[in-house]
């Protein structure tokens, strides 16, 4: 029996114009399924062909929405110097009934927005409701997508931006001014960005031997922090100063600590999914300093990937490729 696979390029995926709100909703639903024990997601294995580079396999099955697939994603810090994206990959979706692949799609756009969607969900539960000042350290793709996503869940007014690359900072400022009403304040140092901010996102490259700079006393009472670059920006003492420390998956956190990609965390409060289903507390006071270090979950890729697939089928986007 003939079988075809839908192929979606980066432009195909981007052109669908999925709303940021729908992505946040899909991501939150995936976390909720995880909190209820309705997902199958082994820790992601990886290979490391170059220093500080990775290629990860990320399989997942969401029982609640009957969605299955795997992302094959890479992160190569030297790529921007070659005019290539730091993060690149593909997502394969499978038919849960037969196991046959039904779609192959670019995962670069998906990764940017599902990652920012996860931070937005974390901020919804862990940030102060009156958070107005956002710090973005690392103004590339993730810095841009996080700014957009967080502006959907918090009453942000100002973003304090820092990047080691002046051109990245300029491009980020132009992007934010075009897409949001936020005031952009360019900062000359990580400390200037962090001090006084209500929400802190660090989005630099993931490094196995980083030189972290953020000190505990830079972070004000009541702030929430969302590193998406592991602990590359954060000193261990700054992480230890948090009143609560959450992650998206404790087994995965322990794996990265064991492999030397993250320094040991003194106290782990629990998982974000546990906060969402109510089995662990979220923010309990306006004074708490809370960090949520999301490491990246395959269930989010599959959840958003299924939404992309269904919208592409509805609009006849992409092209069909012969398989059987």
Residue pairs with C-beta under 8 A, 6 or more apart in sequence:
1 324
2 322
2 324
3 100
3 323
3 324
4 320
4 321
4 322
4 323
5 101
5 102
5 103
5 104
5 320
5 321
5 323
6 102
6 103
6 104
6 105
6 309
6 312
6 313
6 318
6 319
6 320
6 321
7 103
7 104
7 105
7 318
7 319
7 320
7 321
8 103
8 104
8 105
8 106
8 308
8 309
8 312
8 317
8 318
9 105
9 106
9 318
10 106
10 108
10 109
12 105
12 106
12 312
12 317
12 318
13 105
13 106
13 109
13 110
13 308
13 312
14 109
15 317
16 308
16 311
16 312
16 315
16 317
18 113
18 307
18 308
18 311
20 113
20 117
20 148
20 149
20 152
21 152
22 307
23 113
23 114
23 117
23 149
23 304
23 307
24 117
24 120
24 121
24 149
24 152
24 153
26 117
26 303
26 304
26 307
27 114
27 117
27 118
27 120
27 121
27 300
27 303
27 304
28 121
28 124
28 276
29 64
29 65
29 303
30 39
30 62
30 297
30 299
30 300
30 302
30 303
31 118
31 121
31 248
31 272
31 273
31 276
31 299
31 300
32 273
32 276
32 277
33 39
33 62
33 63
33 64
33 65
33 299
34 41
34 271
34 273
34 297
34 299
35 271
35 273
35 274
35 276
35 277
35 279
36 64
36 277
38 62
38 63
38 64
39 60
39 61
39 62
39 63
39 64
39 299
40 60
40 61
40 63
41 59
41 60
41 61
41 249
41 297
41 298
41 299
42 59
43 249
43 251
43 252
43 255
44 56
44 57
44 58
44 59
44 252
44 296
44 298
45 56
45 57
46 54
46 55
46 56
46 57
47 54
47 55
48 54
48 55
49 55
50 76
50 78
51 208
52 77
52 205
52 206
52 207
52 208
53 74
53 75
53 76
53 77
53 78
54 74
54 75
54 206
55 72
55 73
55 74
56 71
56 72
56 73
56 74
57 70
57 71
57 72
58 70
58 71
58 72
58 73
58 296
58 297
58 298
58 301
59 69
59 70
59 298
60 68
60 69
60 70
60 297
60 298
60 299
60 301
60 302
61 67
61 68
61 96
61 302
62 68
62 299
62 302
62 303
65 303
65 306
66 96
67 93
67 96
67 302
67 303
67 305
67 306
68 93
68 94
68 95
68 96
68 302
69 91
69 92
69 93
69 94
69 298
69 301
69 302
69 305
69 306
70 91
70 92
70 94
70 298
71 89
71 90
71 91
71 92
71 107
71 110
71 111
71 298
71 301
71 302
71 305
72 89
72 90
72 91
72 92
72 107
73 87
73 88
73 89
73 107
73 111
74 87
74 88
74 89
75 86
75 87
75 205
75 206
76 84
76 86
76 88
77 86
77 205
77 207
79 85
79 86
79 88
80 86
80 140
85 108
85 141
86 140
86 141
86 205
87 108
87 111
87 112
87 141
88 107
88 108
89 106
89 107
89 108
89 111
90 104
90 105
90 106
90 107
91 103
91 104
91 105
91 106
91 107
91 110
91 301
91 302
91 305
92 101
92 103
92 104
93 101
93 102
93 103
93 104
93 105
93 302
93 305
93 306
93 309
94 100
94 101
94 102
95 101
95 102
100 323
100 324
101 323
102 309
103 305
103 309
103 312
104 321
105 305
105 308
105 309
105 312
105 318
107 301
107 305
110 301
110 304
110 305
110 308
111 296
111 301
112 141
112 142
112 144
112 145
113 145
113 149
113 304
114 300
114 301
114 303
114 304
115 142
115 145
115 146
115 228
115 294
115 296
115 300
116 142
116 145
116 146
116 148
116 149
116 150
117 149
117 300
117 304
118 248
118 272
118 294
118 296
118 297
118 300
119 146
119 149
119 150
119 201
119 226
119 228
119 292
119 294
120 146
120 149
120 150
120 152
120 153
121 153
121 272
121 276
122 224
122 226
122 246
122 272
122 292
122 294
123 131
123 150
123 153
123 154
123 199
123 224
123 226
124 153
125 272
125 275
125 276
125 282
125 283
126 224
126 244
126 246
126 272
126 275
126 282
126 283
126 290
126 292
127 154
127 198
127 199
127 224
127 283
127 290
128 198
128 222
128 224
128 283
128 286
129 154
129 155
130 155
130 198
131 154
131 155
131 156
131 198
131 199
131 224
132 154
132 155
132 156
132 157
132 158
132 198
133 156
133 157
133 158
133 159
133 160
133 196
133 197
133 198
133 199
134 147
134 150
134 154
134 156
134 158
134 159
134 160
134 182
134 197
134 198
134 199
134 200
134 201
135 159
135 160
135 161
135 162
135 193
135 194
135 197
135 199
135 200
135 201
136 143
136 146
136 147
136 159
136 160
136 161
136 162
136 172
136 193
136 201
136 203
137 143
137 162
137 163
137 190
137 193
137 194
137 200
137 201
137 202
137 203
137 204
137 233
138 162
138 163
138 201
138 202
138 203
138 204
138 229
139 161
139 162
139 163
139 165
139 168
139 169
139 171
139 172
139 203
140 163
140 168
140 172
140 203
142 203
142 228
143 161
143 163
143 172
143 201
143 203
144 172
144 175
144 176
146 201
146 203
146 226
146 228
147 159
147 172
147 176
147 180
147 182
148 179
148 180
150 156
150 199
150 201
151 180
151 182
154 199
156 182
156 199
157 182
157 183
158 182
158 183
158 184
158 185
159 176
159 182
159 183
159 184
159 185
160 185
160 187
160 192
160 193
160 196
160 197
161 169
161 172
161 173
161 176
161 184
161 185
161 186
161 187
161 193
162 169
162 186
162 187
162 188
162 189
162 190
162 192
162 193
163 169
163 172
169 186
172 184
173 184
173 186
176 182
176 184
177 184
187 193
190 213
190 214
190 218
190 233
191 213
191 214
191 215
191 218
193 200
194 200
194 214
194 218
194 219
195 218
195 220
196 220
197 220
197 223
198 220
198 222
198 223
198 224
199 223
199 224
199 225
199 226
200 219
200 223
200 224
200 225
200 226
201 225
201 226
201 227
201 228
202 214
202 225
202 226
202 227
202 228
202 229
202 232
202 233
202 234
203 228
203 229
204 229
204 232
204 233
205 229
205 232
206 229
206 230
206 232
206 261
207 229
207 232
208 260
208 261
210 230
210 231
210 232
210 233
212 231
212 232
212 233
212 234
212 235
212 236
212 238
213 233
213 235
214 233
214 234
214 235
214 238
215 235
215 237
215 238
216 235
216 237
216 238
216 240
216 241
218 238
219 225
219 238
219 241
219 289
220 289
221 287
221 288
221 289
222 286
222 287
222 288
222 289
223 289
223 290
224 283
224 289
224 290
224 291
224 292
225 234
225 242
225 289
225 290
225 291
225 292
226 291
226 292
226 293
226 294
227 233
227 234
227 291
227 293
228 294
230 256
230 261
230 262
230 293
230 295
231 239
231 262
231 263
231 293
236 263
236 264
236 266
239 245
239 265
239 266
239 291
240 266
240 267
241 289
242 289
242 290
242 291
243 288
243 289
243 290
244 269
244 281
244 283
244 288
244 290
244 291
245 265
245 267
245 268
245 269
245 290
245 291
245 292
245 293
246 268
246 269
246 270
246 271
246 272
246 275
246 280
246 290
246 291
246 292
246 293
247 253
247 268
247 271
247 272
247 292
247 293
247 294
247 295
248 271
248 272
248 273
248 292
248 293
248 294
248 295
248 296
248 297
249 271
249 295
249 297
250 268
250 270
250 271
252 295
252 297
253 262
253 265
253 268
253 293
253 295
256 262
256 295
257 263
257 264
257 265
269 280
270 279
270 280
271 280
272 292
272 294
274 280
275 281
275 282
283 290
311 317
312 318
